[in-house]
Amino acid sequence: MFRYTTATAVRETILWVITALALFPFWILIVTALKPTEQLYTTSAAVPTALDFSSFVAVLTDTKNNVALSVLNSILVTASAIIGLVVLGSLCAYVIARSTRAWSRVTFYLVLIAILLPTQLGTLPLYIGAKSLHLTGTVWGVAIVWIGMLMPFAVFLYAGFFRSLGTEYEEAAAIDGASPTQTFFRVVLPLMGPATGTVAILTGLIVWNDFFTSLLFLTGSKAQTLPVTLYNFVGGSVTEWNKVFAIVILSMVPILAFYVFAQKQFMRGYSGGVKG
């Protein structure tokens, strides 16, 4: 029988203190974003004084830095990259995991090497190749670049899950007359929900928060993503921290919503990966 002791109370108190300290920067972020400009330097950063959404309105209606369009561009790039990585990464990993030939093991080792190599080593040739294919300056071009850059990571994650999955379901589908393609998309891939959630969240965070790749491949175009727009906005509004924090909050909302939507699959995938 569980007994609530003094030691339990002490541990809970310590956890609450740690949680409060971890959330304190987010509290300051929200409080500052909701303050009028004239109160930024006259009131405490941790004490709310007003519920003013003018900074959010100013950010969203700014004509020089189109934040709303940048949010849309980031969503398109991230969603396109996730879909491409889930479809192509799962197919590649399935072939590697199910093949018994020597080339599959060699291919898997090459995937590991691609993960370990620094991405910056291939930046220049990647940019030259993307520019020759007219992939620079467009949302879809950057999404394709990200699919290529993160494909080894997606294949590595999926391969581990496929190897832990038995072949009974596939054999049963083959007996029922399903083709290999039907078996994969209708039987195997739905069973990979935890793996898909893990791949989607981890790669989505990388793509959404990226600054360097978007700055390099989208320079001079109107298809800027949110991190680049945030960088430009900070340069022009360095003293208006309520507006800067407002755009930071706007950049957090979509990815947090996506995490809340997919967190169940992510936690199942993480637990499965730890057990394997």
One Martini backbone bead per residue (centre of mass of N, CA, C, O) as a GRO file, in nm:
protein
  276
    1MET     BB    1   0.097   0.036   0.022
    2PHE     BB    2   0.061   0.365  -0.019
    3ARG     BB    3   0.274   0.623   0.128
    4TYR     BB    4   0.268   0.952   0.242
    5THR     BB    5   0.564   1.098   0.285
    6THR     BB    6   0.814   1.314   0.346
    7ALA     BB    7   0.991   1.224   0.104
    8THR     BB    8   0.772   1.263  -0.109
    9ALA     BB    9   0.730   1.567  -0.062
   10VAL     BB   10   1.019   1.650  -0.129
   11ARG     BB   11   1.025   1.543  -0.419
   12GLU     BB   12   0.786   1.710  -0.524
   13THR     BB   13   0.906   1.986  -0.461
   14ILE     BB   14   1.154   1.962  -0.640
   15LEU     BB   15   0.999   1.918  -0.907
   16TRP     BB   16   0.843   2.187  -0.899
   17VAL     BB   17   1.090   2.368  -0.902
   18ILE     BB   18   1.214   2.267  -1.166
   19THR     BB   19   0.967   2.332  -1.342
   20ALA     BB   20   0.959   2.637  -1.283
   21LEU     BB   21   1.244   2.699  -1.394
   22ALA     BB   22   1.189   2.588  -1.686
   23LEU     BB   23   0.923   2.789  -1.732
   24PHE     BB   24   1.018   3.083  -1.688
   25PRO     BB   25   1.105   3.174  -1.977
   26PHE     BB   26   0.813   3.140  -2.094
   27TRP     BB   27   0.681   3.347  -1.915
   28ILE     BB   28   0.844   3.590  -2.015
   29LEU     BB   29   0.764   3.563  -2.309
   30ILE     BB   30   0.458   3.610  -2.270
   31VAL     BB   31   0.459   3.873  -2.106
   32THR     BB   32   0.617   4.047  -2.314
   33ALA     BB   33   0.422   4.002  -2.561
   34LEU     BB   34   0.170   4.140  -2.376
   35LYS     BB   35   0.315   4.412  -2.398
   36PRO     BB   36   0.355   4.724  -2.424
   37THR     BB   37   0.606   4.925  -2.529
   38GLU     BB   38   0.596   5.137  -2.280
   39GLN     BB   39   0.643   4.873  -2.061
   40LEU     BB   40   0.920   4.727  -2.100
   41TYR     BB   41   1.118   4.942  -1.911
   42THR     BB   42   0.901   4.988  -1.646
   43THR     BB   43   0.875   4.678  -1.602
   44SER     BB   44   0.858   4.369  -1.517
   45ALA     BB   45   0.923   4.071  -1.689
   46ALA     BB   46   0.748   3.878  -1.469
   47VAL     BB   47   0.512   4.099  -1.470
   48PRO     BB   48   0.195   4.136  -1.536
   49THR     BB   49   0.003   4.430  -1.689
   50ALA     BB   50  -0.120   4.301  -1.959
   51LEU     BB   51  -0.358   4.230  -2.251
   52ASP     BB   52  -0.166   4.268  -2.533
   53PHE     BB   53  -0.202   4.210  -2.903
   54SER     BB   54  -0.038   4.419  -3.079
   55SER     BB   55   0.221   4.261  -3.149
   56PHE     BB   56   0.083   4.042  -3.319
   57VAL     BB   57  -0.047   4.231  -3.522
   58ALA     BB   58   0.217   4.366  -3.619
   59VAL     BB   59   0.353   4.108  -3.722
   60LEU     BB   60   0.120   4.007  -3.922
   61THR     BB   61   0.115   4.316  -4.074
   62ASP     BB   62   0.388   4.312  -4.185
   63THR     BB   63   0.533   4.411  -4.496
   64LYS     BB   64   0.839   4.347  -4.483
   65ASN     BB   65   0.768   4.097  -4.281
   66ASN     BB   66   0.610   3.808  -4.380
   67VAL     BB   67   0.493   3.602  -4.148
   68ALA     BB   68   0.256   3.443  -4.264
   69LEU     BB   69   0.414   3.337  -4.513
   70SER     BB   70   0.639   3.200  -4.348
   71VAL     BB   71   0.462   2.996  -4.206
   72LEU     BB   72   0.362   2.860  -4.464
   73ASN     BB   73   0.640   2.778  -4.572
   74SER     BB   74   0.722   2.602  -4.331
   75ILE     BB   75   0.487   2.405  -4.352
   76LEU     BB   76   0.545   2.305  -4.640
   77VAL     BB   77   0.832   2.205  -4.598
   78THR     BB   78   0.780   2.013  -4.358
   79ALA     BB   79   0.551   1.839  -4.477
   80SER     BB   80   0.699   1.745  -4.734
   81ALA     BB   81   0.941   1.614  -4.591
   82ILE     BB   82   0.784   1.411  -4.420
   83ILE     BB   83   0.641   1.258  -4.647
   84GLY     BB   84   0.897   1.175  -4.801
   85LEU     BB   85   1.037   1.026  -4.562
   86VAL     BB   86   0.816   0.818  -4.502
   87VAL     BB   87   0.795   0.685  -4.779
   88LEU     BB   88   1.097   0.645  -4.866
   89GLY     BB   89   1.219   0.545  -4.599
   90SER     BB   90   1.039   0.292  -4.563
   91LEU     BB   91   1.109   0.152  -4.828
   92CYS     BB   92   1.415   0.131  -4.790
   93ALA     BB   93   1.411  -0.014  -4.512
   94TYR     BB   94   1.248  -0.262  -4.600
   95VAL     BB   95   1.450  -0.374  -4.803
   96ILE     BB   96   1.694  -0.392  -4.612
   97ALA     BB   97   1.556  -0.570  -4.383
   98ARG     BB   98   1.449  -0.814  -4.585
   99SER     BB   99   1.715  -0.859  -4.695
  100THR     BB  100   1.977  -1.131  -4.746
  101ARG     BB  101   2.185  -0.974  -4.879
  102ALA     BB  102   2.490  -0.813  -4.886
  103TRP     BB  103   2.400  -0.524  -4.986
  104SER     BB  104   2.225  -0.446  -4.741
  105ARG     BB  105   2.454  -0.417  -4.535
  106VAL     BB  106   2.618  -0.209  -4.691
  107THR     BB  107   2.393   0.004  -4.708
  108PHE     BB  108   2.360   0.043  -4.402
  109TYR     BB  109   2.650   0.146  -4.356
  110LEU     BB  110   2.620   0.393  -4.541
  111VAL     BB  111   2.401   0.524  -4.373
  112LEU     BB  112   2.572   0.562  -4.118
  113ILE     BB  113   2.786   0.739  -4.250
  114ALA     BB  114   2.587   0.968  -4.338
  115ILE     BB  115   2.520   1.045  -4.041
  116LEU     BB  116   2.817   1.111  -3.938
  117LEU     BB  117   2.846   1.314  -4.140
  118PRO     BB  118   2.881   1.629  -4.206
  119THR     BB  119   2.676   1.844  -4.372
  120GLN     BB  120   2.887   2.072  -4.458
  121LEU     BB  121   3.048   1.903  -4.671
  122GLY     BB  122   2.783   1.920  -4.889
  123THR     BB  123   2.691   2.214  -4.947
  124LEU     BB  124   2.821   2.306  -5.213
  125PRO     BB  125   2.737   2.072  -5.408
  126LEU     BB  126   2.435   2.095  -5.337
  127TYR     BB  127   2.393   2.383  -5.440
  128ILE     BB  128   2.486   2.339  -5.730
  129GLY     BB  129   2.280   2.116  -5.796
  130ALA     BB  130   2.021   2.276  -5.722
  131LYS     BB  131   2.066   2.512  -5.920
  132SER     BB  132   2.075   2.337  -6.186
  133LEU     BB  133   1.763   2.232  -6.101
  134HIS     BB  134   1.589   2.470  -5.981
  135LEU     BB  135   1.569   2.455  -5.633
  136THR     BB  136   1.609   2.741  -5.580
  137GLY     BB  137   1.372   2.962  -5.430
  138THR     BB  138   1.192   2.713  -5.330
  139VAL     BB  139   0.996   2.516  -5.141
  140TRP     BB  140   1.025   2.241  -5.294
  141GLY     BB  141   1.332   2.239  -5.314
  142VAL     BB  142   1.391   2.234  -5.008
  143ALA     BB  143   1.237   1.974  -4.952
  144ILE     BB  144   1.417   1.794  -5.127
  145VAL     BB  145   1.678   1.851  -4.978
  146TRP     BB  146   1.580   1.738  -4.704
  147ILE     BB  147   1.523   1.453  -4.794
  148GLY     BB  148   1.820   1.391  -4.867
  149MET     BB  149   1.951   1.465  -4.585
  150LEU     BB  150   1.735   1.272  -4.399
  151MET     BB  151   1.725   0.981  -4.510
  152PRO     BB  152   1.925   0.820  -4.332
  153PHE     BB  153   1.770   0.866  -4.068
  154ALA     BB  154   1.502   0.732  -4.153
  155VAL     BB  155   1.616   0.455  -4.230
  156PHE     BB  156   1.737   0.386  -3.955
  157LEU     BB  157   1.473   0.390  -3.790
  158TYR     BB  158   1.303   0.190  -3.961
  159ALA     BB  159   1.491  -0.060  -3.962
  160GLY     BB  160   1.465  -0.128  -3.661
  161PHE     BB  161   1.157  -0.189  -3.673
  162PHE     BB  162   1.149  -0.404  -3.900
  163ARG     BB  163   1.337  -0.614  -3.748
  164SER     BB  164   1.115  -0.641  -3.503
  165LEU     BB  165   0.927  -0.747  -3.727
  166GLY     BB  166   0.743  -0.982  -3.823
  167THR     BB  167   0.633  -1.205  -4.107
  168GLU     BB  168   0.332  -1.295  -4.064
  169TYR     BB  169   0.167  -1.071  -4.204
  170GLU     BB  170   0.293  -1.103  -4.486
  171GLU     BB  171   0.222  -1.400  -4.529
  172ALA     BB  172  -0.085  -1.366  -4.501
  173ALA     BB  173  -0.118  -1.165  -4.737
  174ALA     BB  174   0.000  -1.353  -4.958
  175ILE     BB  175  -0.216  -1.577  -4.925
  176ASP     BB  176  -0.455  -1.359  -4.999
  177GLY     BB  177  -0.314  -1.202  -5.268
  178ALA     BB  178  -0.110  -0.994  -5.207
  179SER     BB  179   0.095  -0.766  -5.295
  180PRO     BB  180   0.380  -0.614  -5.205
  181THR     BB  181   0.254  -0.330  -5.208
  182GLN     BB  182  -0.001  -0.396  -5.042
  183THR     BB  183   0.146  -0.506  -4.795
  184PHE     BB  184   0.292  -0.250  -4.717
  185PHE     BB  185   0.052  -0.025  -4.714
  186ARG     BB  186  -0.175  -0.220  -4.553
  187VAL     BB  187   0.020  -0.363  -4.325
  188VAL     BB  188   0.304  -0.254  -4.244
  189LEU     BB  189   0.282   0.058  -4.216
  190PRO     BB  190   0.055   0.067  -3.995
  191LEU     BB  191   0.254  -0.077  -3.783
  192MET     BB  192   0.452   0.198  -3.805
  193GLY     BB  193   0.346   0.430  -3.621
  194PRO     BB  194   0.577   0.485  -3.416
  195ALA     BB  195   0.795   0.534  -3.632
  196THR     BB  196   0.651   0.764  -3.780
  197GLY     BB  197   0.634   0.956  -3.536
  198THR     BB  198   0.938   0.977  -3.491
  199VAL     BB  199   1.021   1.081  -3.770
  200ALA     BB  200   0.833   1.328  -3.786
  201ILE     BB  201   0.931   1.483  -3.533
  202LEU     BB  202   1.240   1.491  -3.570
  203THR     BB  203   1.243   1.608  -3.862
  204GLY     BB  204   1.051   1.846  -3.815
  205LEU     BB  205   1.232   2.000  -3.616
  206ILE     BB  206   1.471   2.040  -3.804
  207VAL     BB  207   1.325   2.193  -4.033
  208TRP     BB  208   1.176   2.420  -3.873
  209ASN     BB  209   1.458   2.531  -3.721
  210ASP     BB  210   1.599   2.606  -3.966
  211PHE     BB  211   1.846   2.841  -4.110
  212PHE     BB  212   2.081   2.787  -4.310
  213THR     BB  213   1.941   2.644  -4.548
  214SER     BB  214   1.729   2.864  -4.604
  215LEU     BB  215   1.929   3.095  -4.648
  216LEU     BB  216   2.080   2.961  -4.889
  217PHE     BB  217   1.821   2.857  -5.082
  218LEU     BB  218   1.634   3.152  -5.031
  219THR     BB  219   1.791   3.375  -5.137
  220GLY     BB  220   1.600   3.639  -5.284
  221SER     BB  221   1.324   3.536  -5.199
  222LYS     BB  222   0.972   3.485  -5.100
  223ALA     BB  223   1.038   3.185  -4.958
  224GLN     BB  224   1.053   3.236  -4.659
  225THR     BB  225   1.121   3.134  -4.354
  226LEU     BB  226   1.083   3.186  -4.022
  227PRO     BB  227   1.381   3.207  -3.920
  228VAL     BB  228   1.464   3.427  -4.128
  229THR     BB  229   1.248   3.635  -4.051
  230LEU     BB  230   1.335   3.659  -3.757
  231TYR     BB  231   1.617   3.769  -3.816
  232ASN     BB  232   1.518   4.025  -3.969
  233PHE     BB  233   1.337   4.134  -3.740
  234VAL     BB  234   1.553   4.173  -3.522
  235GLY     BB  235   1.725   4.379  -3.685
  236GLY     BB  236   1.468   4.595  -3.697
  237SER     BB  237   1.361   4.514  -3.367
  238VAL     BB  238   1.562   4.522  -3.110
  239THR     BB  239   1.372   4.706  -2.899
  240GLU     BB  240   1.107   4.519  -2.967
  241TRP     BB  241   1.044   4.253  -2.772
  242ASN     BB  242   0.743   4.194  -2.807
  243LYS     BB  243   0.766   4.123  -3.112
  244VAL     BB  244   0.982   3.910  -3.096
  245PHE     BB  245   0.821   3.721  -2.900
  246ALA     BB  246   0.574   3.686  -3.079
  247ILE     BB  247   0.722   3.534  -3.314
  248VAL     BB  248   0.818   3.304  -3.136
  249ILE     BB  249   0.539   3.197  -3.061
  250LEU     BB  250   0.442   3.150  -3.352
  251SER     BB  251   0.674   2.934  -3.406
  252MET     BB  252   0.568   2.726  -3.178
  253VAL     BB  253   0.274   2.638  -3.232
  254PRO     BB  254   0.281   2.428  -3.468
  255ILE     BB  255   0.488   2.224  -3.338
  256LEU     BB  256   0.323   2.175  -3.079
  257ALA     BB  257   0.069   2.069  -3.216
  258PHE     BB  258   0.209   1.830  -3.354
  259TYR     BB  259   0.311   1.695  -3.096
  260VAL     BB  260   0.036   1.650  -2.960
  261PHE     BB  261  -0.072   1.471  -3.194
  262ALA     BB  262   0.212   1.266  -3.195
  263GLN     BB  263   0.303   1.169  -2.901
  264LYS     BB  264   0.204   0.878  -2.879
  265GLN     BB  265   0.377   0.760  -3.108
  266PHE     BB  266   0.647   0.861  -3.002
  267MET     BB  267   0.648   0.707  -2.729
  268ARG     BB  268   0.618   0.427  -2.856
  269GLY     BB  269   0.875   0.447  -3.029
  270TYR     BB  270   1.075   0.497  -2.801
  271SER     BB  271   1.014   0.243  -2.635
  272GLY     BB  272   1.074   0.043  -2.865
  273GLY     BB  273   1.371   0.134  -2.909
  274VAL     BB  274   1.472   0.063  -2.624
  275LYS     BB  275   1.398  -0.240  -2.626
  276GLY     BB  276   1.567  -0.304  -2.895
   0.00000   0.00000   0.00000
